[in-house]
């Protein structure tokens, strides 16, 4: 189960980075809904709280056009996902 969640974190991070290169918004929104649900389920974990913070950054970056926030959140999610896979 942890490997699946880590893989989905990596996919979410990659999709956030690819959003700058024209990836469909619907793919990103679906993965962000997954991230929100996962963060709320495991809310007592510090990394889930950091996921929620990354989600706020993504919201600000997505709606205000700050691509560096999307990149920062994407790199965080990729590194966290790889950490879960190891």
C-alpha positions in Angstrom: 0.0 0.0 0.0 2.8 2.4 0.8 4.5 1.7 -2.5 1.2 2.6 -4.3 0.9 5.8 -2.4 4.6 6.7 -3.1 4.1 6.0 -6.8 1.0 8.2 -6.9 3.0 11.0 -5.1 5.7 10.7 -7.8 3.1 10.9 -10.5 1.5 13.9 -8.9 4.9 15.7 -8.6 5.7 14.9 -12.3 2.3 16.1 -13.4 2.8 19.4 -11.5 6.1 19.9 -13.3 4.6 18.9 -16.7 1.7 21.4 -16.1 4.2 24.1 -17.1 4.7 22.4 -20.4 1.0 22.0 -21.3 -0.3 19.0 -19.4 -4.1 19.0 -19.1 -5.4 20.7 -16.1 -7.9 17.9 -15.4 -5.1 15.4 -14.9 -3.5 17.6 -12.3 -6.8 18.4 -10.6 -7.6 14.7 -10.3 -4.2 13.9 -8.7 -4.6 16.9 -6.4 -7.9 15.6 -5.2 -6.2 12.3 -4.4 -3.5 14.2 -2.5 -6.1 16.1 -0.5 -8.0 12.9 0.4 -4.7 11.1 1.3 -3.6 14.0 3.5 -6.9 14.2 5.3 -6.9 10.4 6.0 -3.4 10.5 7.5 -3.7 14.0 9.0 -1.8 13.0 12.2 1.4 12.4 10.2 3.8 15.4 9.8 4.3 14.6 6.1 0.6 14.7 5.5 0.5 18.2 7.0 3.4 19.1 4.7 1.3 17.7 1.8 -1.5 20.0 2.7 1.0 22.9 2.7 2.2 21.8 -0.7 -1.4 21.7 -1.8 -1.9 25.3 -0.7 1.2 26.2 -2.7 -0.2 24.4 -5.7 -3.5 26.3 -5.3 -1.7 29.6 -5.2 0.6 28.7 -8.0 -2.2 27.3 -10.2 -4.7 30.1 -9.8 -2.2 33.0 -9.6 0.2 31.8 -12.3 3.2 31.4 -10.1 4.9 28.5 -11.8 7.8 28.3 -9.4 5.4 27.2 -6.6 4.2 24.4 -8.9 7.8 23.4 -9.5 8.7 23.5 -5.8 5.7 21.4 -4.8 6.4 19.0 -7.6 10.0 18.5 -6.5 8.8 18.0 -2.9 6.2 15.4 -3.9 8.7 13.5 -6.2 11.3 13.4 -3.4 8.7 12.2 -0.9 7.4 9.6 -3.2 10.9 8.2 -3.9 11.5 8.2 -0.2 8.4 6.1 0.2 9.5 3.7 -2.5 12.9 3.0 -0.9 
